[in-house]
């Protein structure tokens, strides 16, 4: 009750970090976005080539 210094507040440091909110979050998000663009472009190219081959064949 008669402690020295500031009174202890148990809620002072109560916060939670979700995954992706740490130090390298921006860099990680940018890498994932670039990877998604690359995978999307490859998938679109494969699908487009497949449709072109089907159209050419029949």
PyMOL Python script that loads the backbone (N, CA, C, O; Angstrom):
from pymol import cmd

cmd.read_pdbstr("""\
ATOM      1  N   UNK A   1       0.815  -1.187   0.000  1.00  0.00           N
ATOM      2  CA  UNK A   1       0.000   0.000   0.000  1.00  0.00           C
ATOM      3  C   UNK A   1       0.865   1.261   0.000  1.00  0.00           C
ATOM      4  O   UNK A   1       0.557   2.231  -0.692  1.00  0.00           O
ATOM      5  N   UNK A   2       1.947   1.242   0.777  1.00  0.00           N
ATOM      6  CA  UNK A   2       2.823   2.402   0.830  1.00  0.00           C
ATOM      7  C   UNK A   2       4.115   2.114   0.082  1.00  0.00           C
ATOM      8  O   UNK A   2       5.202   2.250   0.642  1.00  0.00           O
ATOM      9  N   UNK A   3       4.000   1.711  -1.201  1.00  0.00           N
ATOM     10  CA  UNK A   3       5.176   1.367  -1.990  1.00  0.00           C
ATOM     11  C   UNK A   3       5.845   2.610  -2.550  1.00  0.00           C
ATOM     12  O   UNK A   3       5.220   3.661  -2.685  1.00  0.00           O
ATOM     13  N   UNK A   4       7.097   2.478  -2.865  1.00  0.00           N
ATOM     14  CA  UNK A   4       7.847   3.584  -3.439  1.00  0.00           C
ATOM     15  C   UNK A   4       7.722   3.552  -4.956  1.00  0.00           C
ATOM     16  O   UNK A   4       7.551   2.482  -5.541  1.00  0.00           O
ATOM     17  N   UNK A   5       7.806   4.716  -5.597  1.00  0.00           N
ATOM     18  CA  UNK A   5       7.742   4.795  -7.045  1.00  0.00           C
ATOM     19  C   UNK A   5       6.312   4.872  -7.539  1.00  0.00           C
ATOM     20  O   UNK A   5       5.388   5.215  -6.801  1.00  0.00           O
ATOM     21  N   UNK A   6       6.165   4.547  -8.785  1.00  0.00           N
ATOM     22  CA  UNK A   6       4.846   4.618  -9.409  1.00  0.00           C
ATOM     23  C   UNK A   6       3.992   3.425  -8.988  1.00  0.00           C
ATOM     24  O   UNK A   6       4.520   2.335  -8.767  1.00  0.00           O
ATOM     25  N   UNK A   7       2.700   3.616  -8.877  1.00  0.00           N
ATOM     26  CA  UNK A   7       1.830   2.466  -8.576  1.00  0.00           C
ATOM     27  C   UNK A   7       1.795   1.526  -9.773  1.00  0.00           C
ATOM     28  O   UNK A   7       1.810   1.975 -10.919  1.00  0.00           O
ATOM     29  N   UNK A   8       1.750   0.256  -9.517  1.00  0.00           N
ATOM     30  CA  UNK A   8       1.748  -0.733 -10.589  1.00  0.00           C
ATOM     31  C   UNK A   8       0.369  -0.791 -11.236  1.00  0.00           C
ATOM     32  O   UNK A   8      -0.657  -0.898 -10.564  1.00  0.00           O
ATOM     33  N   UNK A   9       0.383  -0.718 -12.545  1.00  0.00           N
ATOM     34  CA  UNK A   9      -0.852  -0.804 -13.310  1.00  0.00           C
ATOM     35  C   UNK A   9      -0.776  -2.081 -14.132  1.00  0.00           C
ATOM     36  O   UNK A   9       0.017  -2.145 -15.071  1.00  0.00           O
ATOM     37  N   UNK A  10      -1.563  -3.091 -13.820  1.00  0.00           N
ATOM     38  CA  UNK A  10      -1.467  -4.354 -14.559  1.00  0.00           C
ATOM     39  C   UNK A  10      -1.921  -4.230 -16.021  1.00  0.00           C
ATOM     40  O   UNK A  10      -1.562  -5.072 -16.844  1.00  0.00           O
ATOM     41  N   UNK A  11      -2.693  -3.208 -16.354  1.00  0.00           N
ATOM     42  CA  UNK A  11      -3.177  -3.035 -17.720  1.00  0.00           C
ATOM     43  C   UNK A  11      -2.271  -2.154 -18.575  1.00  0.00           C
ATOM     44  O   UNK A  11      -2.587  -1.889 -19.735  1.00  0.00           O
ATOM     45  N   UNK A  12      -1.160  -1.701 -18.024  1.00  0.00           N
ATOM     46  CA  UNK A  12      -0.297  -0.768 -18.745  1.00  0.00           C
ATOM     47  C   UNK A  12       0.335  -1.405 -19.972  1.00  0.00           C
ATOM     48  O   UNK A  12       0.471  -0.745 -21.003  1.00  0.00           O
ATOM     49  N   UNK A  13       0.722  -2.662 -19.886  1.00  0.00           N
ATOM     50  CA  UNK A  13       1.403  -3.324 -21.002  1.00  0.00           C
ATOM     51  C   UNK A  13       0.578  -4.478 -21.551  1.00  0.00           C
ATOM     52  O   UNK A  13       1.131  -5.498 -21.964  1.00  0.00           O
ATOM     53  N   UNK A  14      -0.706  -4.325 -21.558  1.00  0.00           N
ATOM     54  CA  UNK A  14      -1.561  -5.393 -22.043  1.00  0.00           C
ATOM     55  C   UNK A  14      -1.929  -5.124 -23.506  1.00  0.00           C
ATOM     56  O   UNK A  14      -2.852  -4.362 -23.795  1.00  0.00           O
ATOM     57  N   UNK A  15      -1.215  -5.743 -24.393  1.00  0.00           N
ATOM     58  CA  UNK A  15      -1.518  -5.669 -25.814  1.00  0.00           C
ATOM     59  C   UNK A  15      -1.049  -6.961 -26.443  1.00  0.00           C
ATOM     60  O   UNK A  15      -0.174  -7.642 -25.908  1.00  0.00           O
ATOM     61  N   UNK A  16      -1.623  -7.291 -27.561  1.00  0.00           N
ATOM     62  CA  UNK A  16      -1.298  -8.537 -28.232  1.00  0.00           C
ATOM     63  C   UNK A  16      -0.973  -8.225 -29.695  1.00  0.00           C
ATOM     64  O   UNK A  16      -1.683  -7.469 -30.358  1.00  0.00           O
ATOM     65  N   UNK A  17       0.099  -8.816 -30.171  1.00  0.00           N
ATOM     66  CA  UNK A  17       0.451  -8.681 -31.574  1.00  0.00           C
ATOM     67  C   UNK A  17      -0.094  -9.881 -32.336  1.00  0.00           C
ATOM     68  O   UNK A  17       0.130 -11.031 -31.957  1.00  0.00           O
ATOM     69  N   UNK A  18      -0.792  -9.604 -33.383  1.00  0.00           N
ATOM     70  CA  UNK A  18      -1.274 -10.670 -34.249  1.00  0.00           C
ATOM     71  C   UNK A  18      -0.157 -11.058 -35.212  1.00  0.00           C
ATOM     72  O   UNK A  18       0.781 -10.284 -35.406  1.00  0.00           O
ATOM     73  N   UNK A  19      -0.239 -12.231 -35.813  1.00  0.00           N
ATOM     74  CA  UNK A  19       0.787 -12.595 -36.786  1.00  0.00           C
ATOM     75  C   UNK A  19       0.816 -11.587 -37.932  1.00  0.00           C
ATOM     76  O   UNK A  19      -0.226 -11.210 -38.468  1.00  0.00           O
ATOM     77  N   UNK A  20       2.004 -11.163 -38.296  1.00  0.00           N
ATOM     78  CA  UNK A  20       2.157 -10.194 -39.361  1.00  0.00           C
ATOM     79  C   UNK A  20       2.236  -8.765 -38.886  1.00  0.00           C
ATOM     80  O   UNK A  20       2.278  -7.853 -39.712  1.00  0.00           O
ATOM     81  N   UNK A  21       2.259  -8.532 -37.581  1.00  0.00           N
ATOM     82  CA  UNK A  21       2.357  -7.177 -37.055  1.00  0.00           C
ATOM     83  C   UNK A  21       3.715  -6.918 -36.407  1.00  0.00           C
ATOM     84  O   UNK A  21       3.885  -5.935 -35.687  1.00  0.00           O
ATOM     85  N   UNK A  22       4.658  -7.781 -36.657  1.00  0.00           N
ATOM     86  CA  UNK A  22       5.969  -7.622 -36.036  1.00  0.00           C
ATOM     87  C   UNK A  22       6.870  -6.689 -36.809  1.00  0.00           C
ATOM     88  O   UNK A  22       6.401  -5.801 -37.521  1.00  0.00           O
ATOM     89  N   UNK A  23       8.177  -6.895 -36.664  1.00  0.00           N
ATOM     90  CA  UNK A  23       9.157  -5.981 -37.263  1.00  0.00           C
ATOM     91  C   UNK A  23       9.148  -6.014 -38.776  1.00  0.00           C
ATOM     92  O   UNK A  23       9.084  -4.963 -39.412  1.00  0.00           O
ATOM     93  N   UNK A  24       9.212  -7.198 -39.369  1.00  0.00           N
ATOM     94  CA  UNK A  24       9.345  -7.300 -40.818  1.00  0.00           C
ATOM     95  C   UNK A  24       8.023  -7.462 -41.541  1.00  0.00           C
ATOM     96  O   UNK A  24       7.977  -8.074 -42.608  1.00  0.00           O
ATOM     97  N   UNK A  25       6.952  -6.931 -40.988  1.00  0.00           N
ATOM     98  CA  UNK A  25       5.624  -7.152 -41.567  1.00  0.00           C
ATOM     99  C   UNK A  25       5.502  -6.542 -42.958  1.00  0.00           C
ATOM    100  O   UNK A  25       4.933  -7.158 -43.860  1.00  0.00           O
ATOM    101  N   UNK A  26       6.035  -5.333 -43.135  1.00  0.00           N
ATOM    102  CA  UNK A  26       5.888  -4.672 -44.439  1.00  0.00           C
ATOM    103  C   UNK A  26       6.678  -5.411 -45.511  1.00  0.00           C
ATOM    104  O   UNK A  26       6.195  -5.596 -46.628  1.00  0.00           O
ATOM    105  N   UNK A  27       7.890  -5.830 -45.170  1.00  0.00           N
ATOM    106  CA  UNK A  27       8.721  -6.557 -46.129  1.00  0.00           C
ATOM    107  C   UNK A  27       8.105  -7.911 -46.461  1.00  0.00           C
ATOM    108  O   UNK A  27       8.105  -8.334 -47.617  1.00  0.00           O
ATOM    109  N   UNK A  28       7.581  -8.586 -45.444  1.00  0.00           N
ATOM    110  CA  UNK A  28       6.949  -9.890 -45.657  1.00  0.00           C
ATOM    111  C   UNK A  28       5.698  -9.750 -46.527  1.00  0.00           C
ATOM    112  O   UNK A  28       5.458 -10.571 -47.413  1.00  0.00           O
ATOM    113  N   UNK A  29       4.913  -8.721 -46.276  1.00  0.00           N
ATOM    114  CA  UNK A  29       3.701  -8.498 -47.067  1.00  0.00           C
ATOM    115  C   UNK A  29       4.064  -8.213 -48.524  1.00  0.00           C
ATOM    116  O   UNK A  29       3.401  -8.699 -49.441  1.00  0.00           O
ATOM    117  N   UNK A  30       5.114  -7.427 -48.730  1.00  0.00           N
ATOM    118  CA  UNK A  30       5.530  -7.115 -50.100  1.00  0.00           C
ATOM    119  C   UNK A  30       6.008  -8.364 -50.828  1.00  0.00           C
ATOM    120  O   UNK A  30       5.706  -8.554 -52.006  1.00  0.00           O
ATOM    121  N   UNK A  31       6.756  -9.218 -50.127  1.00  0.00           N
ATOM    122  CA  UNK A  31       7.221 -10.469 -50.737  1.00  0.00           C
ATOM    123  C   UNK A  31       6.050 -11.371 -51.108  1.00  0.00           C
ATOM    124  O   UNK A  31       6.041 -11.968 -52.185  1.00  0.00           O
ATOM    125  N   UNK A  32       5.068 -11.472 -50.224  1.00  0.00           N
ATOM    126  CA  UNK A  32       3.899 -12.302 -50.498  1.00  0.00           C
ATOM    127  C   UNK A  32       3.085 -11.741 -51.661  1.00  0.00           C
ATOM    128  O   UNK A  32       2.538 -12.502 -52.459  1.00  0.00           O
ATOM    129  N   UNK A  33       3.004 -10.421 -51.762  1.00  0.00           N
ATOM    130  CA  UNK A  33       2.267  -9.801 -52.857  1.00  0.00           C
ATOM    131  C   UNK A  33       2.958 -10.064 -54.190  1.00  0.00           C
ATOM    132  O   UNK A  33       2.293 -10.364 -55.182  1.00  0.00           O
ATOM    133  N   UNK A  34       4.279  -9.957 -54.223  1.00  0.00           N
ATOM    134  CA  UNK A  34       5.024 -10.235 -55.453  1.00  0.00           C
ATOM    135  C   UNK A  34       4.877 -11.705 -55.836  1.00  0.00           C
ATOM    136  O   UNK A  34       4.694 -12.027 -57.010  1.00  0.00           O
ATOM    137  N   UNK A  35       4.956 -12.590 -54.852  1.00  0.00           N
ATOM    138  CA  UNK A  35       4.796 -14.021 -55.128  1.00  0.00           C
ATOM    139  C   UNK A  35       3.392 -14.306 -55.676  1.00  0.00           C
ATOM    140  O   UNK A  35       3.236 -15.126 -56.580  1.00  0.00           O
ATOM    141  N   UNK A  36       2.385 -13.642 -55.140  1.00  0.00           N
ATOM    142  CA  UNK A  36       1.022 -13.840 -55.625  1.00  0.00           C
ATOM    143  C   UNK A  36       0.885 -13.364 -57.065  1.00  0.00           C
ATOM    144  O   UNK A  36       0.223 -14.019 -57.871  1.00  0.00           O
ATOM    145  N   UNK A  37       1.504 -12.226 -57.402  1.00  0.00           N
ATOM    146  CA  UNK A  37       1.470 -11.729 -58.777  1.00  0.00           C
ATOM    147  C   UNK A  37       2.156 -12.700 -59.732  1.00  0.00           C
ATOM    148  O   UNK A  37       1.660 -12.959 -60.828  1.00  0.00           O
ATOM    149  N   UNK A  38       3.295 -13.231 -59.311  1.00  0.00           N
ATOM    150  CA  UNK A  38       4.036 -14.161 -60.174  1.00  0.00           C
ATOM    151  C   UNK A  38       3.231 -15.435 -60.402  1.00  0.00           C
ATOM    152  O   UNK A  38       3.107 -15.896 -61.537  1.00  0.00           O
ATOM    153  N   UNK A  39       2.683 -16.005 -59.331  1.00  0.00           N
ATOM    154  CA  UNK A  39       1.885 -17.230 -59.463  1.00  0.00           C
ATOM    155  C   UNK A  39       0.644 -16.964 -60.312  1.00  0.00           C
ATOM    156  O   UNK A  39       0.266 -17.807 -61.125  1.00  0.00           O
ATOM    157  N   UNK A  40       0.005 -15.808 -60.137  1.00  0.00           N
ATOM    158  CA  UNK A  40      -1.159 -15.466 -60.938  1.00  0.00           C
ATOM    159  C   UNK A  40      -0.822 -15.321 -62.415  1.00  0.00           C
ATOM    160  O   UNK A  40      -1.584 -15.760 -63.275  1.00  0.00           O
ATOM    161  N   UNK A  41       0.320 -14.704 -62.708  1.00  0.00           N
ATOM    162  CA  UNK A  41       0.731 -14.540 -64.107  1.00  0.00           C
ATOM    163  C   UNK A  41       1.048 -15.884 -64.747  1.00  0.00           C
ATOM    164  O   UNK A  41       0.702 -16.117 -65.905  1.00  0.00           O
ATOM    165  N   UNK A  42       1.701 -16.768 -64.006  1.00  0.00           N
ATOM    166  CA  UNK A  42       2.015 -18.103 -64.538  1.00  0.00           C
ATOM    167  C   UNK A  42       0.734 -18.896 -64.782  1.00  0.00           C
ATOM    168  O   UNK A  42       0.589 -19.549 -65.815  1.00  0.00           O
ATOM    169  N   UNK A  43      -0.187 -18.836 -63.833  1.00  0.00           N
ATOM    170  CA  UNK A  43      -1.451 -19.562 -63.991  1.00  0.00           C
ATOM    171  C   UNK A  43      -2.246 -19.013 -65.174  1.00  0.00           C
ATOM    172  O   UNK A  43      -2.846 -19.777 -65.931  1.00  0.00           O
ATOM    173  N   UNK A  44      -2.250 -17.687 -65.330  1.00  0.00           N
ATOM    174  CA  UNK A  44      -2.969 -17.087 -66.453  1.00  0.00           C
ATOM    175  C   UNK A  44      -2.325 -17.484 -67.781  1.00  0.00           C
ATOM    176  O   UNK A  44      -3.028 -17.736 -68.760  1.00  0.00           O
ATOM    177  N   UNK A  45      -0.996 -17.541 -67.817  1.00  0.00           N
ATOM    178  CA  UNK A  45      -0.304 -17.934 -69.050  1.00  0.00           C
ATOM    179  C   UNK A  45      -0.607 -19.384 -69.409  1.00  0.00           C
ATOM    180  O   UNK A  45      -0.825 -19.701 -70.578  1.00  0.00           O
ATOM    181  N   UNK A  46      -0.623 -20.262 -68.416  1.00  0.00           N
ATOM    182  CA  UNK A  46      -0.927 -21.677 -68.671  1.00  0.00           C
ATOM    183  C   UNK A  46      -2.369 -21.837 -69.157  1.00  0.00           C
ATOM    184  O   UNK A  46      -2.639 -22.568 -70.110  1.00  0.00           O
ATOM    185  N   UNK A  47      -3.280 -21.146 -68.488  1.00  0.00           N
ATOM    186  CA  UNK A  47      -4.686 -21.225 -68.884  1.00  0.00           C
ATOM    187  C   UNK A  47      -4.879 -20.648 -70.290  1.00  0.00           C
ATOM    188  O   UNK A  47      -5.592 -21.225 -71.111  1.00  0.00           O
ATOM    189  N   UNK A  48      -4.242 -19.509 -70.559  1.00  0.00           N
ATOM    190  CA  UNK A  48      -4.355 -18.909 -71.880  1.00  0.00           C
ATOM    191  C   UNK A  48      -3.772 -19.800 -72.965  1.00  0.00           C
ATOM    192  O   UNK A  48      -4.351 -19.924 -74.044  1.00  0.00           O
ATOM    193  N   UNK A  49      -2.613 -20.429 -72.683  1.00  0.00           N
ATOM    194  CA  UNK A  49      -2.011 -21.333 -73.667  1.00  0.00           C
ATOM    195  C   UNK A  49      -2.901 -22.552 -73.896  1.00  0.00           C
ATOM    196  O   UNK A  49      -3.043 -23.027 -75.023  1.00  0.00           O
ATOM    197  N   UNK A  50      -3.495 -23.050 -72.818  1.00  0.00           N
ATOM    198  CA  UNK A  50      -4.399 -24.197 -72.960  1.00  0.00           C
ATOM    199  C   UNK A  50      -5.614 -23.863 -73.802  1.00  0.00           C
ATOM    200  O   UNK A  50      -6.005 -24.645 -74.668  1.00  0.00           O
ATOM    201  N   UNK A  51      -6.213 -22.710 -73.556  1.00  0.00           N
ATOM    202  CA  UNK A  51      -7.369 -22.299 -74.355  1.00  0.00           C
ATOM    203  C   UNK A  51      -6.976 -22.043 -75.808  1.00  0.00           C
ATOM    204  O   UNK A  51      -7.734 -22.370 -76.721  1.00  0.00           O
ATOM    205  N   UNK A  52      -5.802 -21.462 -76.028  1.00  0.00           N
ATOM    206  CA  UNK A  52      -5.336 -21.218 -77.387  1.00  0.00           C
ATOM    207  C   UNK A  52      -5.114 -22.538 -78.129  1.00  0.00           C
ATOM    208  O   UNK A  52      -5.474 -22.659 -79.300  1.00  0.00           O
ATOM    209  N   UNK A  53      -4.522 -23.527 -77.451  1.00  0.00           N
ATOM    210  CA  UNK A  53      -4.304 -24.835 -78.068  1.00  0.00           C
ATOM    211  C   UNK A  53      -5.625 -25.533 -78.381  1.00  0.00           C
ATOM    212  O   UNK A  53      -5.778 -26.141 -79.441  1.00  0.00           O
ATOM    213  N   UNK A  54      -6.571 -25.443 -77.459  1.00  0.00           N
ATOM    214  CA  UNK A  54      -7.883 -26.057 -77.714  1.00  0.00           C
ATOM    215  C   UNK A  54      -8.597 -25.387 -78.885  1.00  0.00           C
ATOM    216  O   UNK A  54      -9.228 -26.066 -79.694  1.00  0.00           O
ATOM    217  N   UNK A  55      -8.504 -24.083 -78.981  1.00  0.00           N
ATOM    218  CA  UNK A  55      -9.140 -23.359 -80.082  1.00  0.00           C
ATOM    219  C   UNK A  55      -8.460 -23.670 -81.408  1.00  0.00           C
ATOM    220  O   UNK A  55      -9.120 -23.766 -82.443  1.00  0.00           O
ATOM    221  N   UNK A  56      -7.181 -23.823 -81.377  1.00  0.00           N
ATOM    222  CA  UNK A  56      -6.420 -24.099 -82.588  1.00  0.00           C
ATOM    223  C   UNK A  56      -6.680 -25.511 -83.098  1.00  0.00           C
ATOM    224  O   UNK A  56      -6.728 -25.744 -84.305  1.00  0.00           O
ATOM    225  N   UNK A  57      -6.846 -26.453 -82.169  1.00  0.00           N
ATOM    226  CA  UNK A  57      -7.005 -27.850 -82.526  1.00  0.00           C
ATOM    227  C   UNK A  57      -8.373 -28.131 -83.127  1.00  0.00           C
ATOM    228  O   UNK A  57      -8.488 -28.908 -84.075  1.00  0.00           O
ATOM    229  N   UNK A  58      -9.420 -27.499 -82.576  1.00  0.00           N
ATOM    230  CA  UNK A  58     -10.784 -27.843 -83.018  1.00  0.00           C
ATOM    231  C   UNK A  58     -11.333 -26.800 -83.915  1.00  0.00           C
ATOM    232  O   UNK A  58     -12.466 -26.921 -84.382  1.00  0.00           O
TER     233      UNK A  58
END
""", "prot")
cmd.dss("prot")
cmd.show_as("cartoon", "prot")
cmd.util.cbc("prot")
cmd.orient("prot")
